[in-house]
Amino acid sequence: MPLRIVFCGTPAFALPSLRLLIAQTDWQVVGVVTQPDRPRGRGGETASPPVKEAALEAGIAVYQPERIKSESGHDYFRRVMPDVAVIIAYGQIIPASLIAIPRLGWVNLHGSLLPKYRGAAPVHWAIVRGETHTGLTTMQIDAGLDTGPILLKKELEIGADETSPELSARLAEAGAPLMVETLRGLERGEIRPIAQDNSQATLAPPLKKEDGRINWSLTAEKIYCQIRGVQPWPGAFTQFRGQRCSIWGKPMGGAARTRPPGTLIAEGSELFVACGDGAALRLEFLQLEGRKRIAAREFANGARLTDSELLQS
């Protein structure tokens, strides 16, 4: 009998794994569970999750409960009776009563090397905190937050200029073969789950709007990590003349000299901002709230900067 798989996931991060599981000729994805369609964008038009669209293209039935721990959710899993449930960025907590149904359990793909960066935003926080390596972990979920026993791991480097969306896309692609390898090992009884060392755990909670606010007294490198890590939301931002201003830029050595942190420095065709370590961030683009994003030099010309102009934390 082919391995019967129910796949639970919602965003694009889950797509490579779903597609590779569907491609396994000796397995059967018997159902896909994803979040309900939601309004998106400025127009508020209802849109389907990426996972739903991929499942329907493959001819797989989709189930979209508002709450998976409802009676309807239990009826669904008792009816389908999968051998294993794969869960990747689904967006709801799975109750213990559902965890117990598949004989091989629920297998999660997490975007960090657990127990580091447990939580909803492991990719973002790894970059914000200046990590040079991260990776992927497959684990069997339990009642805790990313606390279940580890099955397999894969380590990856973080590029010096890599943003959260770029790293997330790379992890998603690398995670697909890791998930297949994990399920085959479980099916054959070749993988022994290993308990996590809770003393080594760190957390990666969902990003808040304030996580994008820049403190110019930090070093240029730390600010650059924040800029890369909080994309696409909330984005890195500061205050310019009392207005919120989103920024993009890169560290540029000692150009700040002895200027106070946050001081804007126009040199030739470039615009810098002083940071707390005496180094500077070379600004590439800026965007005032309600305006379009423009190049730094265009911004400087339009703003008619003074010599002591400051960006406020």
N, C-alpha and C positions, 0 to 999 in steps of 0.2 A: 504494500500500500504506500502511495506517496505521502510524504510529510505534509500535513495540513497546517497551513499558516494563516493566521489573521494578522494583518498589518495595521498598526495604529500610528498615525503621524499626520502632520498638518502642513508645515512650510516646505520651501524648496530644499532645505537641508536634508529632508527625508527621501527625496526623489531618487538619487542614485541607488540607494539600498533597495527601495521598492522595485525599481526597474530590473535590478540584477536578480532579485528573488523571483520575479515573474519569469525571467529568462531561464531559470533552472528547470530543465525538462522532467526531472524526476521528483519535483516538488509541486505543490498546488497552493497558490494564494487563494483561499476560499472566501475571503472578504477583506474589505478595507474599512477601518473606522477612522473618522476624521472630524474636525470641528464643524459646526454648522456654517453655512454661508453667512457672511457678514457684510455690512456696508463698508466701503473703502473709498479713499480719495476725497477730494473736495466736493465732488458731485454726490457722494453718498450712495453710489450705485452698489447693489448687492453683487458680491463676487465670491466665487468658489475657492476653497483652499487648493493650492497646487497639487496636493496629493489626491484630492478628489478627481481633478481633471485627468491626471495620469491613470488613475484606476479605471475611469470610465472609458478612456481611449483603449485600454487593454481588455475591456469587456468584463470587468470585475465589479460585483455589486458593492455599493457604498452605503455605510450606516453612519448617520450624523446625529448622535444624541446630544441634547443640551447638557445632560448630566449622565455620564457613563455609569455612575453608581446607582442609577434609578432601577426600578423593576424591569423596565424595558431593556436596559443594558444587560442585566442578568439573564433575561429571556434570550437575548441575542446570542450570548456566549454558550448558554446551555443548548441552544438549538444547533449552532454551528459546530461546537465541540472541536476546537483546533487542537493539534498536538503541541503547538507552541504559538505564543503571541509575541510579535516583534513590535517594540514601541520606540519611536524616534521622534522627539520634539512634538509629542501629541498635544500637550497643553492642559491635561486634566490628571488629577491624582487617581490612581487605580486602587479600589478598595480590596482588602484582604480576601473577601469572598470571591472576587474575580481572579485574583492572583492564583488561587488554588485550582482553577478549572483546567488549564492546559497541563498535560502530563510532564512536559519539559519546561514549564513555567513561562515567565515573561522575560524576554531578552531585550535589554535596552542598549542603544549606542549613545555614548555620552562624549561630548567634545572636550575632554581633558583626560589627563592621566590620574584617575582617581587613586586616593581620596582627595587630591588637590582639586579645587574649584568645583565643589558640589553646588548645584543650583541651576538657575535658568539661563545665566549669561557667562558660561565658562570661557568662551572665545574672547569676549569683550574684556573681561577682567584680566585674563592672561596677558593681553597686550597692554592694557592700562598700567599693570604692575611691572612692566618691563621684562617679562619672561622672554628668554631666547628659544625655549623649547616648549612644546606642548604635545598633545597627541589625542588618541582615542581609546576608549575603554568599552568593552562589552561586558555587561553584568546582568545577573538575574535580579529583578527588582524585588524589594520587600516593602514593608510599610513605611520605611523612612524616606528621607530626601536624598536620593543617590547613595544610599548606604548599603545596598545589596552586595553579595559576593561577586568578586571579579572573575571573569572568564578569560578574556584575552585583552592585550594592550598593543598599541602601535604608537611609537614616538615619531614626532615630526619637528623640524626646525621652524621657527617663526622668522620670516624675512625681516630685515632691518627696516624696511619701509612698508611692510604689509599692513593693510587695514583689516578691521574685523570682517567686512563682507568678503574680502579676498581670501583670508584664512579660512573662514567658514566654508566657502565653496571648495577649497582644497581638502579640508577635512571631510566634507560630505562625500567627495569622490573616493578618498582613501578608505572611508568607512564601509563602503558597499562590499568590497571583497573581504574585509574583516568580519562583517556580519555573516556572510556566507560560510567562511571558515569556522566561525563560532557555531553556527547551527549544525554544520556537518560533524564537528567534534562532539557536540551534545548528542546528536542522533546516534553516533557510533559508541558513545560512552567513553570518549577519549579525553574529555576535559573535566578537570576537577575544580569546582569553584573554590576560590580562596577568599577568606574574610578580609575586609578592609581594615587597615590600621587606623582606627579613629583618632589616635593621638596626632596623626599627620594631616588631618583634614583641614581644608580651608574652604571658604564659602564664596560663591559667585551669585549674589542675589540679582533680581531683575534691575536693570538700570532705571534710575530716576532722572527727571529733568535736571536736577541740580548736579548730577554727576558730570555734566558737560561744562560746568562753570570753571573757568581757568583761574588758578591762583598764580599770579605772575612772580611771586617770591620763590616758586619752585624752580628747579633747574630746567634749562632748555630741553634736555633729553626727556625728563619726566613729563613736561608739557607736550612734547611730541608724541610720547606714548599715549597720553590721554587723547590727543587729536585723532590718532589712528584707531584707538580702541572704542571710542564712543560713536563711531559711524555705524549705520546711517542716522541713528537716533540715540540720544538727543542732539548729537553733534557738539563740537567744542565751541564755546561762546564766551564773550566778555561784554563789557559795557563801554560804549563810545559816546561821549556827550549825552549820557543818560539813556541811550537806546541800546537794546540788545543787539549784539553784532557777532555773527558766526564767523569763524576764521579757519583757514587752512595754511599750513606753513611747515618749514623744516628748520632744524638747528643750524646755526652758521657761526661756530667758533666764538671768538672774543669781540665781535663787532660792537657789543653794548658798552664796553669799557666801564666807566664808573657811573653810568646813568641809573636812576632809580628803576626798580622793576615796574614794567608796564609802559615805560617811555617809548613813544614811537620815534623812529629815527629814519629819515629819508636820506638816502645816499645814492646819487646818480639816478638810475632808473629803478632802484630797488627800495623796498620798505621793510624795516626791521622793527622788532619790539624787544626791549631789554628784559632779561629774565633774572632770576635770583642768584645765579651763579656767576654773573659777570659776562655770560655768553648771551647770544641773541637768537631769536627765532626770525628767519626770513619769511615774511608773509607772502603767500602766493595769491590767495583770493580772500575776499571779505564780503559779507552780506548783512546789511542792516535789516532789521525786522521789517517785513512788508515790502522789501526791495529785491531786485535780482542780484545774483552773485556776480561780482566784477573782479577784474585783476587788481592786485594791490596798488600798482602805480596809478591806475585810473581812479581808484578810491582816494589815494593821496592827493591827486590833482583836484578832484572834485571837492574834497573836504577842506582844502587850503590849510594844511596843518601848521600849527605853531611849533616853535622849537621845544617847548616843554609839554607837548600834548601827551596825555596818558590814556591808556586803556585800563579800566577799573576791574578789579577782581569781582 
